[in-house]
Amino acid sequence: MKLRIHGNDVRLRLNQAEVAQFSKTGWLEEVVEFGPGASLSFAIESLSNLPGPRAVFHSNSLRIQLPRGVADDWITTDRVGISAEQPLANGKQLAIVVEKDFKCIHSEHPDPDAYPNPLQEAGKER
């Protein structure tokens, strides 16, 4: 699972194996270790009683939470992503995006579990 943060935009990308695991357990987590006692965890989870996607950050842990129905639809269809905006106390918005990770066309480190890139399949390149 890849985490990308840019300003008030949080994005998770999952490959096919990660989506399969998430579909079985409703939970997937990664941890980045920075040194002794210093780490950041990020996770995606589905919850049945949630009205919409949201991000929760507590104790060096970021959790992207999805309503179970939204997560199930994303897992079982061609739908590429889920996006939502979460209002913040300061009047700003946090953009939340969860996507299926496509194979990079130009990559030195290909991910064999990434989803086929539609541009590559059509013989096109960016």
The first five atom37 places (N, CA, C, CB, O) and aatype in JSON, in Angstrom:
{
  "aatype": [12, 11, 10, 1, 9, 8, 7, 2, 3, 19, 1, 10, 1, 10, 2, 5, 0, 6, 19, 0, 5, 13, 15, 11, 16, 7, 17, 10, 6, 6, 19, 19, 6, 13, 7, 14, 7, 0, 15, 10, 15, 13, 0, 9, 6, 15, 10, 15, 2, 10, 14, 7, 14, 1, 0, 19, 13, 8, 15, 2, 15, 10, 1, 9, 5, 10, 14, 1, 7, 19, 0, 3, 3, 17, 9, 16, 16, 3, 1, 19, 7, 9, 15, 0, 6, 5, 14, 10, 0, 2, 7, 11, 5, 10, 0, 9, 19, 19, 6, 11, 3, 13, 11, 4, 9, 8, 15, 6, 8, 14, 3, 14, 3, 0, 18, 14, 2, 14, 10, 5, 6, 0, 7, 11, 6, 1],
  "atom_mask": [
    [1, 1, 1, 1, 1],
    [1, 1, 1, 1, 1],
    [1, 1, 1, 1, 1],
    [1, 1, 1, 1, 1],
    [1, 1, 1, 1, 1],
    [1, 1, 1, 1, 1],
    [1, 1, 1, 0, 1],
    [1, 1, 1, 1, 1],
    [1, 1, 1, 1, 1],
    [1, 1, 1, 1, 1],
    [1, 1, 1, 1, 1],
    [1, 1, 1, 1, 1],
    [1, 1, 1, 1, 1],
    [1, 1, 1, 1, 1],
    [1, 1, 1, 1, 1],
    [1, 1, 1, 1, 1],
    [1, 1, 1, 1, 1],
    [1, 1, 1, 1, 1],
    [1, 1, 1, 1, 1],
    [1, 1, 1, 1, 1],
    [1, 1, 1, 1, 1],
    [1, 1, 1, 1, 1],
    [1, 1, 1, 1, 1],
    [1, 1, 1, 1, 1],
    [1, 1, 1, 1, 1],
    [1, 1, 1, 0, 1],
    [1, 1, 1, 1, 1],
    [1, 1, 1, 1, 1],
    [1, 1, 1, 1, 1],
    [1, 1, 1, 1, 1],
    [1, 1, 1, 1, 1],
    [1, 1, 1, 1, 1],
    [1, 1, 1, 1, 1],
    [1, 1, 1, 1, 1],
    [1, 1, 1, 0, 1],
    [1, 1, 1, 1, 1],
    [1, 1, 1, 0, 1],
    [1, 1, 1, 1, 1],
    [1, 1, 1, 1, 1],
    [1, 1, 1, 1, 1],
    [1, 1, 1, 1, 1],
    [1, 1, 1, 1, 1],
    [1, 1, 1, 1, 1],
    [1, 1, 1, 1, 1],
    [1, 1, 1, 1, 1],
    [1, 1, 1, 1, 1],
    [1, 1, 1, 1, 1],
    [1, 1, 1, 1, 1],
    [1, 1, 1, 1, 1],
    [1, 1, 1, 1, 1],
    [1, 1, 1, 1, 1],
    [1, 1, 1, 0, 1],
    [1, 1, 1, 1, 1],
    [1, 1, 1, 1, 1],
    [1, 1, 1, 1, 1],
    [1, 1, 1, 1, 1],
    [1, 1, 1, 1, 1],
    [1, 1, 1, 1, 1],
    [1, 1, 1, 1, 1],
    [1, 1, 1, 1, 1],
    [1, 1, 1, 1, 1],
    [1, 1, 1, 1, 1],
    [1, 1, 1, 1, 1],
    [1, 1, 1, 1, 1],
    [1, 1, 1, 1, 1],
    [1, 1, 1, 1, 1],
    [1, 1, 1, 1, 1],
    [1, 1, 1, 1, 1],
    [1, 1, 1, 0, 1],
    [1, 1, 1, 1, 1],
    [1, 1, 1, 1, 1],
    [1, 1, 1, 1, 1],
    [1, 1, 1, 1, 1],
    [1, 1, 1, 1, 1],
    [1, 1, 1, 1, 1],
    [1, 1, 1, 1, 1],
    [1, 1, 1, 1, 1],
    [1, 1, 1, 1, 1],
    [1, 1, 1, 1, 1],
    [1, 1, 1, 1, 1],
    [1, 1, 1, 0, 1],
    [1, 1, 1, 1, 1],
    [1, 1, 1, 1, 1],
    [1, 1, 1, 1, 1],
    [1, 1, 1, 1, 1],
    [1, 1, 1, 1, 1],
    [1, 1, 1, 1, 1],
    [1, 1, 1, 1, 1],
    [1, 1, 1, 1, 1],
    [1, 1, 1, 1, 1],
    [1, 1, 1, 0, 1],
    [1, 1, 1, 1, 1],
    [1, 1, 1, 1, 1],
    [1, 1, 1, 1, 1],
    [1, 1, 1, 1, 1],
    [1, 1, 1, 1, 1],
    [1, 1, 1, 1, 1],
    [1, 1, 1, 1, 1],
    [1, 1, 1, 1, 1],
    [1, 1, 1, 1, 1],
    [1, 1, 1, 1, 1],
    [1, 1, 1, 1, 1],
    [1, 1, 1, 1, 1],
    [1, 1, 1, 1, 1],
    [1, 1, 1, 1, 1],
    [1, 1, 1, 1, 1],
    [1, 1, 1, 1, 1],
    [1, 1, 1, 1, 1],
    [1, 1, 1, 1, 1],
    [1, 1, 1, 1, 1],
    [1, 1, 1, 1, 1],
    [1, 1, 1, 1, 1],
    [1, 1, 1, 1, 1],
    [1, 1, 1, 1, 1],
    [1, 1, 1, 1, 1],
    [1, 1, 1, 1, 1],
    [1, 1, 1, 1, 1],
    [1, 1, 1, 1, 1],
    [1, 1, 1, 1, 1],
    [1, 1, 1, 1, 1],
    [1, 1, 1, 1, 1],
    [1, 1, 1, 1, 1],
    [1, 1, 1, 0, 1],
    [1, 1, 1, 1, 1],
    [1, 1, 1, 1, 1],
    [1, 1, 1, 1, 1]
  ],
  "atom_positions": [
    [[0.86, -1.16, 0.0], [0.0, 0.0, 0.0], [0.91, 1.23, 0.0], [-0.98, 0.0, 1.23], [1.89, 1.3, 0.74]],
    [[0.56, 2.18, -0.83], [1.32, 3.41, -0.94], [0.53, 4.54, -0.31], [1.65, 3.73, -2.41], [-0.69, 4.63, -0.45]],
    [[1.25, 5.4, 0.4], [0.67, 6.6, 1.0], [1.29, 7.81, 0.35], [0.88, 6.62, 2.55], [2.51, 7.93, 0.24]],
    [[0.44, 8.72, -0.1], [0.92, 9.97, -0.67], [0.2, 11.1, 0.05], [0.68, 10.03, -2.22], [-1.02, 11.11, 0.18]],
    [[0.98, 12.05, 0.52], [0.42, 13.22, 1.19], [0.96, 14.45, 0.48], [0.78, 13.24, 2.72], [2.16, 14.58, 0.28]],
    [[0.07, 15.33, 0.11], [0.46, 16.58, -0.53], [-0.49, 17.66, -0.04], [0.45, 16.46, -2.09], [-1.66, 17.66, -0.4]],
    [[0.02, 18.58, 0.77], [-0.86, 19.59, 1.35], [-1.97, 18.91, 2.14], [0.0, 0.0, 0.0], [-1.7, 18.06, 2.99]],
    [[-3.19, 19.26, 1.87], [-4.35, 18.64, 2.55], [-4.98, 17.57, 1.67], [-5.4, 19.71, 2.91], [-6.2, 17.46, 1.59]],
    [[-4.15, 16.79, 1.03], [-4.59, 15.69, 0.16], [-3.9, 14.42, 0.65], [-4.26, 15.97, -1.36], [-2.67, 14.34, 0.66]],
    [[-4.69, 13.43, 1.06], [-4.17, 12.14, 1.51], [-4.67, 11.08, 0.54], [-4.63, 11.81, 2.99], [-5.86, 10.99, 0.27]],
    [[-3.73, 10.29, 0.01], [-4.07, 9.3, -1.01], [-3.45, 7.95, -0.65], [-3.59, 9.77, -2.41], [-2.27, 7.87, -0.33]],
    [[-4.26, 6.9, -0.71], [-3.78, 5.53, -0.56], [-3.95, 4.81, -1.88], [-4.53, 4.78, 0.59], [-4.99, 4.94, -2.53]],
    [[-2.94, 4.05, -2.28], [-3.03, 3.22, -3.48], [-2.74, 1.78, -3.09], [-2.03, 3.71, -4.59], [-1.74, 1.49, -2.44]],
    [[-3.64, 0.89, -3.5], [-3.52, -0.53, -3.17], [-3.38, -1.35, -4.44], [-4.72, -1.01, -2.35], [-4.08, -1.11, -5.42]],
    [[-2.45, -2.33, -4.41], [-2.33, -3.23, -5.55], [-3.36, -4.36, -5.42], [-0.88, -3.79, -5.65], [-4.14, -4.38, -4.46]],
    [[-3.36, -5.29, -6.35], [-4.38, -6.35, -6.38], [-4.32, -7.24, -5.14], [-4.2, -7.2, -7.63], [-5.36, -7.59, -4.58]],
    [[-3.12, -7.61, -4.71], [-3.0, -8.47, -3.53], [-3.51, -7.75, -2.28], [-1.52, -8.9, -3.34], [-4.15, -8.36, -1.43]],
    [[-3.22, -6.46, -2.18], [-3.68, -5.68, -1.02], [-5.19, -5.51, -1.02], [-3.0, -4.3, -1.0], [-5.82, -5.58, 0.03]],
    [[-5.78, -5.29, -2.2], [-7.24, -5.19, -2.29], [-7.87, -6.52, -1.91], [-7.68, -4.77, -3.72], [-8.89, -6.55, -1.22]],
    [[-7.26, -7.62, -2.35], [-7.79, -8.95, -2.0], [-7.74, -9.17, -0.48], [-6.98, -10.07, -2.71], [-8.69, -9.67, 0.1]],
    [[-6.63, -8.79, 0.15], [-6.51, -8.92, 1.61], [-7.53, -8.02, 2.32], [-5.07, -8.56, 2.06], [-8.18, -8.45, 3.27]],
    [[-7.67, -6.79, 1.85], [-8.63, -5.85, 2.42], [-10.05, -6.39, 2.29], [-8.51, -4.48, 1.74], [-10.87, -6.2, 3.19]],
    [[-10.35, -7.05, 1.18], [-11.7, -7.59, 0.99], [-12.01, -8.71, 1.98], [-11.86, -8.12, -0.45], [-13.16, -8.91, 2.36]],
    [[-10.98, -9.44, 2.4], [-11.18, -10.55, 3.35], [-11.31, -10.07, 4.79], [-10.02, -11.53, 3.24], [-12.12, -10.59, 5.56]],
    [[-10.5, -9.07, 5.15], [-10.41, -8.68, 6.56], [-11.03, -7.34, 6.9], [-8.99, -8.67, 6.97], [-11.33, -7.06, 8.06]],
    [[-11.24, -6.48, 5.88], [-11.74, -5.14, 6.13], [-10.7, -4.24, 6.76], [0.0, 0.0, 0.0], [-11.04, -3.18, 7.28]],
    [[-9.43, -4.65, 6.72], [-8.36, -3.91, 7.38], [-7.04, -4.2, 6.68], [-8.27, -4.28, 8.89], [-6.77, -5.34, 6.31]],
    [[-6.24, -3.17, 6.49], [-4.9, -3.35, 5.94], [-4.05, -2.24, 6.53], [-4.9, -3.31, 4.37], [-4.47, -1.08, 6.57]],
    [[-2.85, -2.58, 7.0], [-2.0, -1.6, 7.67], [-0.55, -1.75, 7.22], [-2.09, -1.76, 9.19], [-0.08, -2.85, 6.95]],
    [[0.13, -0.62, 7.14], [1.57, -0.55, 6.86], [2.21, 0.3, 7.96], [1.86, 0.04, 5.43], [1.56, 1.15, 8.56]],
    [[3.49, 0.06, 8.21], [4.23, 0.85, 9.19], [5.55, 1.28, 8.57], [4.47, 0.03, 10.5], [6.25, 0.49, 7.95]],
    [[5.86, 2.57, 8.73], [7.15, 3.12, 8.32], [7.94, 3.39, 9.59], [6.97, 4.43, 7.45], [7.5, 4.14, 10.45]],
    [[9.11, 2.77, 9.69], [9.95, 2.97, 10.87], [11.03, 3.99, 10.55], [10.59, 1.64, 11.34], [11.69, 3.91, 9.52]],
    [[11.19, 4.96, 11.45], [12.17, 6.02, 11.26], [13.36, 5.88, 12.2], [11.52, 7.36, 11.47], [14.35, 6.59, 12.05]],
    [[13.28, 4.98, 13.14], [14.35, 4.78, 14.12], [13.73, 4.25, 15.39], [0.0, 0.0, 0.0], [12.52, 4.01, 15.44]],
    [[14.53, 4.06, 16.43], [14.01, 3.51, 17.69], [12.86, 4.35, 18.24], [15.14, 3.43, 18.72], [13.01, 5.55, 18.51]],
    [[11.72, 3.72, 18.41], [10.55, 4.38, 18.99], [9.87, 5.39, 18.1], [0.0, 0.0, 0.0], [8.96, 6.09, 18.55]],
    [[10.29, 5.5, 16.83], [9.7, 6.48, 15.92], [9.14, 5.77, 14.69], [10.75, 7.54, 15.5], [9.88, 5.24, 13.88]],
    [[7.83, 5.78, 14.57], [7.21, 5.15, 13.41], [5.9, 5.86, 13.06], [6.95, 3.66, 13.68], [5.33, 6.6, 13.87]],
    [[5.46, 5.62, 11.86], [4.17, 6.12, 11.38], [3.43, 4.92, 10.81], [4.33, 7.26, 10.3], [3.95, 4.22, 9.94]],
    [[2.23, 4.68, 11.29], [1.42, 3.62, 10.7], [0.29, 4.27, 9.91], [0.86, 2.64, 11.79], [-0.2, 5.34, 10.26]],
    [[-0.11, 3.59, 8.84], [-1.27, 4.04, 8.08], [-2.06, 2.8, 7.7], [-0.85, 4.87, 6.82], [-1.51, 1.75, 7.36]],
    [[-3.38, 2.96, 7.75], [-4.25, 1.82, 7.55], [-5.5, 2.24, 6.8], [-4.63, 1.18, 8.89], [-5.87, 3.41, 6.75]],
    [[-6.15, 1.24, 6.21], [-7.46, 1.42, 5.62], [-8.36, 0.39, 6.28], [-7.43, 1.25, 4.04], [-7.97, -0.76, 6.49]],
    [[-9.58, 0.82, 6.61], [-10.53, -0.11, 7.23], [-11.93, 0.19, 6.76], [-10.45, -0.03, 8.75], [-12.26, 1.33, 6.42]],
    [[-12.76, -0.85, 6.73], [-14.17, -0.65, 6.4], [-15.0, -0.87, 7.66], [-14.62, -1.61, 5.26], [-14.75, -1.78, 8.45]],
    [[-16.0, 0.0, 7.82], [-16.87, -0.04, 8.99], [-18.33, 0.01, 8.53], [-16.56, 1.14, 9.97], [-18.67, 0.79, 7.64]],
    [[-19.16, -0.8, 9.13], [-20.55, -0.87, 8.69], [-21.37, 0.34, 9.08], [-21.19, -2.1, 9.24], [-22.35, 0.64, 8.4]],
    [[-21.03, 1.03, 10.14], [-21.87, 2.12, 10.64], [-21.35, 3.51, 10.29], [-22.01, 2.0, 12.12], [-21.68, 4.47, 10.98]],
    [[-20.57, 3.63, 9.25], [-19.95, 4.9, 8.89], [-20.75, 5.57, 7.77], [-18.47, 4.69, 8.46], [-21.05, 4.92, 6.77]],
    [[-21.1, 6.85, 7.92], [-21.88, 7.52, 6.89], [-21.09, 7.89, 5.63], [-22.49, 8.75, 7.46], [-21.68, 8.0, 4.55]],
    [[-19.77, 8.09, 5.76], [-18.94, 8.45, 4.61], [-17.49, 8.24, 4.92], [0.0, 0.0, 0.0], [-17.13, 8.04, 6.08]],
    [[-16.62, 8.29, 3.9], [-15.19, 8.14, 4.14], [-14.67, 9.23, 5.07], [-14.42, 8.17, 2.82], [-15.14, 10.37, 5.05]],
    [[-13.68, 8.85, 5.89], [-13.06, 9.83, 6.77], [-11.63, 9.39, 7.1], [-13.89, 10.01, 8.07], [-11.27, 8.22, 6.96]],
    [[-10.84, 10.38, 7.54], [-9.48, 10.12, 7.98], [-9.4, 10.44, 9.47], [-8.45, 10.97, 7.17], [-9.95, 11.43, 9.94]],
    [[-8.71, 9.56, 10.2], [-8.51, 9.75, 11.63], [-7.01, 9.65, 11.89], [-9.33, 8.69, 12.47], [-6.37, 8.69, 11.47]],
    [[-6.47, 10.63, 12.6], [-5.05, 10.6, 12.94], [-4.91, 10.7, 14.45], [-4.27, 11.75, 12.23], [-5.41, 11.64, 15.07]],
    [[-4.22, 9.71, 15.04], [-4.03, 9.67, 16.49], [-2.79, 8.84, 16.8], [-5.28, 9.08, 17.22], [-2.61, 7.75, 16.24]],
    [[-1.93, 9.34, 17.67], [-0.74, 8.61, 18.13], [0.1, 8.06, 16.99], [-1.16, 7.48, 19.05], [0.4, 6.86, 16.96]],
    [[0.46, 8.92, 16.05], [1.3, 8.54, 14.91], [0.67, 7.48, 14.01], [2.62, 8.04, 15.4], [1.37, 6.72, 13.35]],
    [[-0.65, 7.44, 13.99], [-1.36, 6.47, 13.17], [-2.45, 7.17, 12.36], [-1.96, 5.35, 14.04], [-3.3, 7.86, 12.91]],
    [[-2.4, 6.98, 11.04], [-3.42, 7.51, 10.14], [-4.31, 6.35, 9.72], [-2.77, 8.21, 8.91], [-3.82, 5.33, 9.24]],
    [[-5.61, 6.52, 9.9], [-6.57, 5.49, 9.48], [-7.57, 6.11, 8.52], [-7.31, 4.86, 10.71], [-8.25, 7.07, 8.85]],
    [[-7.64, 5.54, 7.33], [-8.65, 5.94, 6.36], [-9.79, 4.93, 6.53], [-8.08, 5.96, 4.86], [-9.61, 3.73, 6.33]],
    [[-10.94, 5.45, 6.9], [-12.09, 4.6, 7.18], [-13.13, 4.78, 6.07], [-12.71, 4.93, 8.57], [-13.44, 5.9, 5.68]],
    [[-13.66, 3.66, 5.58], [-14.65, 3.66, 4.51], [-15.91, 2.95, 4.97], [-14.08, 2.99, 3.26], [-15.84, 1.97, 5.7]],
    [[-17.07, 3.44, 4.54], [-18.3, 2.68, 4.79], [-18.19, 1.32, 4.09], [-19.56, 3.46, 4.29], [-17.7, 1.24, 2.96]],
    [[-18.63, 0.28, 4.73], [-18.49, -1.07, 4.17], [-19.08, -1.2, 2.77], [-19.16, -2.08, 5.09], [-18.47, -1.81, 1.9]],
    [[-20.24, -0.63, 2.54], [-20.87, -0.72, 1.22], [-20.05, -0.05, 0.14], [0.0, 0.0, 0.0], [-19.93, -0.57, -0.97]],
    [[-19.47, 1.1, 0.44], [-18.61, 1.81, -0.5], [-17.36, 0.99, -0.78], [-18.23, 3.22, 0.05], [-16.94, 0.85, -1.93]],
    [[-16.76, 0.45, 0.28], [-15.57, -0.39, 0.12], [-15.87, -1.63, -0.71], [-15.02, -0.81, 1.5], [-15.1, -1.97, -1.61]],
    [[-16.98, -2.3, -0.43], [-17.36, -3.51, -1.18], [-17.58, -3.2, -2.66], [-18.62, -4.14, -0.59], [-17.17, -3.98, -3.52]],
    [[-18.23, -2.07, -2.96], [-18.45, -1.68, -4.35], [-17.11, -1.45, -5.05], [-19.33, -0.41, -4.43], [-16.93, -1.9, -6.19]],
    [[-16.19, -0.77, -4.4], [-14.89, -0.48, -4.98], [-14.11, -1.78, -5.22], [-14.09, 0.45, -4.06], [-13.46, -1.93, -6.26]],
    [[-14.17, -2.69, -4.27], [-13.42, -3.95, -4.36], [-13.94, -4.82, -5.5], [-13.51, -4.72, -3.04], [-13.15, -5.44, -6.21]],
    [[-15.25, -4.89, -5.69], [-15.86, -5.86, -6.59], [-16.19, -5.33, -7.99], [-17.1, -6.38, -5.98], [-16.76, -6.05, -8.8]],
    [[-15.84, -4.07, -8.27], [-16.15, -3.5, -9.59], [-14.88, -2.94, -10.22], [-17.23, -2.41, -9.47], [-13.79, -3.03, -9.66]],
    [[-15.05, -2.35, -11.41], [-13.94, -1.69, -12.11], [-13.66, -0.31, -11.54], [-14.25, -1.57, -13.61], [-12.74, 0.38, -11.99]],
    [[-14.41, 0.1, -10.57], [-14.24, 1.43, -10.0], [-12.78, 1.6, -9.56], [-15.21, 1.66, -8.8], [-12.26, 0.77, -8.8]],
    [[-12.14, 2.65, -10.02], [-10.73, 2.88, -9.75], [-10.51, 3.49, -8.37], [-10.12, 3.77, -10.81], [-9.59, 3.1, -7.66]],
    [[-11.36, 4.44, -8.0], [-11.1, 5.14, -6.75], [-12.33, 5.59, -6.0], [0.0, 0.0, 0.0], [-13.45, 5.61, -6.52]],
    [[-12.07, 5.96, -4.79], [-13.06, 6.55, -3.88], [-12.48, 7.88, -3.45], [-13.39, 5.6, -2.64], [-11.32, 7.95, -3.04]],
    [[-13.27, 8.93, -3.53], [-12.77, 10.22, -3.07], [-13.83, 10.9, -2.22], [-12.38, 11.12, -4.26], [-15.04, 10.73, -2.42]],
    [[-13.35, 11.67, -1.27], [-14.24, 12.41, -0.37], [-13.48, 13.6, 0.17], [-14.75, 11.5, 0.79], [-12.25, 13.66, 0.11]],
    [[-14.22, 14.55, 0.69], [-13.62, 15.69, 1.37], [-14.12, 15.71, 2.81], [-13.95, 17.02, 0.65], [-15.31, 15.54, 3.07]],
    [[-13.2, 15.92, 3.71], [-13.51, 15.96, 5.13], [-13.34, 17.4, 5.62], [-12.6, 14.98, 5.94], [-12.24, 17.95, 5.53]],
    [[-14.42, 18.01, 6.13], [-14.28, 19.38, 6.63], [-13.37, 19.42, 7.85], [-15.66, 19.95, 6.99], [-13.39, 18.53, 8.69]],
    [[-12.57, 20.48, 7.93], [-11.67, 20.68, 9.06], [-12.16, 21.87, 9.89], [-10.21, 20.91, 8.58], [-12.91, 22.71, 9.4]],
    [[-11.75, 21.93, 11.12], [-12.21, 22.97, 12.05], [-11.85, 24.37, 11.58], [-11.62, 22.72, 13.42], [-12.55, 25.33, 11.92]],
    [[-10.77, 24.52, 10.81], [-10.32, 25.83, 10.37], [-11.0, 26.3, 9.08], [-8.84, 25.82, 10.17], [-10.59, 27.31, 8.5]],
    [[-12.03, 25.59, 8.64], [-12.73, 25.96, 7.41], [-12.14, 25.35, 6.16], [0.0, 0.0, 0.0], [-12.71, 25.5, 5.08]],
    [[-11.01, 24.68, 6.28], [-10.38, 24.02, 5.13], [-10.98, 22.62, 4.96], [-8.84, 23.94, 5.31], [-11.82, 22.19, 5.75]],
    [[-10.54, 21.94, 3.92], [-10.98, 20.58, 3.63], [-9.77, 19.65, 3.54], [-11.8, 20.53, 2.31], [-8.69, 20.06, 3.1]],
    [[-9.95, 18.42, 3.95], [-8.96, 17.37, 3.74], [-9.49, 16.48, 2.63], [-8.67, 16.54, 5.07], [-10.56, 15.88, 2.77]],
    [[-8.77, 16.39, 1.52], [-9.17, 15.5, 0.43], [-8.66, 14.09, 0.74], [-8.61, 16.01, -0.94], [-7.5, 13.9, 1.08]],
    [[-9.55, 13.12, 0.62], [-9.23, 11.71, 0.88], [-9.47, 10.93, -0.41], [-10.09, 11.13, 2.07], [-10.56, 10.99, -0.98]],
    [[-8.45, 10.2, -0.85], [-8.58, 9.4, -2.06], [-8.01, 8.01, -1.79], [-7.84, 10.08, -3.26], [-6.93, 7.87, -1.23]],
    [[-8.75, 6.98, -2.2], [-8.29, 5.6, -2.15], [-8.4, 5.06, -3.57], [-9.13, 4.72, -1.11], [-9.47, 5.15, -4.18]],
    [[-7.3, 4.51, -4.09], [-7.28, 4.08, -5.48], [-6.66, 2.7, -5.65], [-6.51, 5.08, -6.32], [-5.87, 2.24, -4.82]],
    [[-7.05, 2.04, -6.73], [-6.37, 0.84, -7.16], [-5.1, 1.29, -7.86], [-7.29, -0.06, -8.1], [-5.13, 2.19, -8.7]],
    [[-3.98, 0.67, -7.53], [-2.68, 1.08, -8.05], [-2.41, 0.4, -9.39], [-1.57, 0.74, -7.04], [-2.39, -0.83, -9.49]],
    [[-2.21, 1.22, -10.42], [-1.91, 0.71, -11.75], [-0.41, 0.53, -11.92], [-2.45, 1.66, -12.83], [0.39, 1.19, -11.26]],
    [[-0.04, -0.38, -12.83], [1.37, -0.57, -13.16], [1.9, 0.69, -13.8], [1.57, -1.79, -14.09], [1.25, 1.3, -14.65]],
    [[3.09, 1.07, -13.39], [3.74, 2.24, -13.98], [4.29, 1.83, -15.35], [4.87, 2.79, -13.06], [4.87, 0.76, -15.5]],
    [[4.09, 2.7, -16.32], [4.57, 2.41, -17.67], [6.09, 2.52, -17.73], [3.93, 3.37, -18.7], [6.76, 1.7, -18.36]],
    [[6.64, 3.52, -17.07], [8.09, 3.75, -17.06], [8.59, 3.59, -15.63], [8.46, 5.17, -17.64], [8.66, 4.57, -14.89]],
    [[8.93, 2.38, -15.24], [9.37, 2.18, -13.86], [10.52, 1.2, -13.81], [8.22, 1.67, -13.0], [10.54, 0.18, -14.5]],
    [[11.49, 1.55, -12.98], [12.62, 0.64, -12.76], [12.27, -0.43, -11.74], [13.84, 1.42, -12.31], [12.98, -1.43, -11.64]],
    [[11.19, -0.23, -10.99], [10.78, -1.16, -9.94], [9.31, -1.53, -10.12], [11.02, -0.55, -8.55], [8.47, -1.05, -9.36]],
    [[8.99, -2.35, -11.11], [7.59, -2.68, -11.34], [6.99, -3.51, -10.2], [7.45, -3.42, -12.66], [7.68, -4.3, -9.56]],
    [[5.72, -3.3, -9.97], [4.98, -4.06, -8.96], [4.14, -5.1, -9.69], [4.07, -3.11, -8.07], [3.16, -4.75, -10.36]],
    [[4.51, -6.37, -9.59], [3.77, -7.41, -10.32], [2.32, -7.54, -9.88], [4.47, -8.74, -10.16], [1.5, -8.09, -10.62]],
    [[1.98, -7.04, -8.7], [0.61, -7.12, -8.22], [-0.23, -5.89, -8.55], [0.6, -7.33, -6.75], [-1.41, -5.84, -8.23]],
    [[0.39, -4.89, -9.2], [-0.37, -3.69, -9.57], [-1.4, -4.05, -10.63], [0.58, -2.57, -10.09], [-1.24, -5.03, -11.36]],
    [[-2.44, -3.26, -10.7], [-3.48, -3.47, -11.71], [-2.92, -3.11, -13.08], [-4.74, -2.62, -11.39], [-2.08, -2.22, -13.19]],
    [[-3.39, -3.81, -14.13], [-2.93, -3.46, -15.48], [-3.24, -2.0, -15.79], [-3.58, -4.39, -16.53], [-4.34, -1.52, -15.5]],
    [[-2.29, -1.31, -16.37], [-2.47, 0.09, -16.72], [-3.28, 0.18, -18.01], [-1.1, 0.82, -16.86], [-2.86, -0.38, -19.03]],
    [[-4.42, 0.86, -17.99], [-5.25, 0.95, -19.2], [-4.52, 1.62, -20.37], [-6.53, 1.72, -18.9], [-4.8, 1.31, -21.53]],
    [[-3.6, 2.53, -20.09], [-2.84, 3.17, -21.16], [-1.88, 2.19, -21.81], [-2.08, 4.38, -20.63], [-1.68, 2.22, -23.03]],
    [[-1.29, 1.32, -21.0], [-0.35, 0.34, -21.52], [-1.09, -0.71, -22.35], [0.43, -0.33, -20.36], [-0.59, -1.14, -23.39]],
    [[-2.26, -1.11, -21.88], [-3.04, -2.12, -22.62], [-3.49, -1.61, -23.96], [-4.25, -2.56, -21.8], [-3.6, -2.38, -24.92]],
    [[-3.76, -0.31, -24.06], [-4.22, 0.27, -25.33], [-3.04, 0.63, -26.23], [-5.06, 1.52, -25.06], [-3.24, 1.14, -27.33]],
    [[-1.81, 0.35, -25.77], [-0.63, 0.66, -26.56], [-0.27, 2.13, -26.53], [0.0, 0.0, 0.0], [0.48, 2.61, -27.38]],
    [[-0.82, 2.85, -25.55], [-0.55, 4.28, -25.44], [0.42, 4.53, -24.3], [-1.85, 5.07, -25.22], [0.55, 3.7, -23.4]],
    [[1.09, 5.65, -24.34], [1.95, 6.07, -23.25], [1.67, 7.52, -22.94], [3.44, 5.86, -23.6], [1.24, 8.28, -23.81]],
    [[1.92, 7.89, -21.7], [1.75, 9.29, -21.31], [2.96, 10.08, -21.69], [1.49, 9.42, -19.82], [3.01, 11.29, -21.44]]
  ]
}
